[in-house]
Amino acid sequence: MPELTLESAFVVAIVFAAIMTVGFAWRERRWGPALMMVGIVGFLAIIAYGIVPRF
């Protein structure tokens, strides 16, 4: 399994921030809240991947 370096975590965080921003801009449309949720879950996944010990 590849290691999550600071640089790769930064790039992934930028991607999820962009998804969350688009979702916030489209909050009145059908996919807006779903995109915001994907962004939030993505940030939580980055945190969880860094915390969970790898065997």
Protein Blocks (a to p, Z undefined) as FASTA:
>chain_A
ZZddfklmmmmmmmmmmmmmmmmmmmmmmklmmmmmmmmmmmmmmmmmmmmccZZ
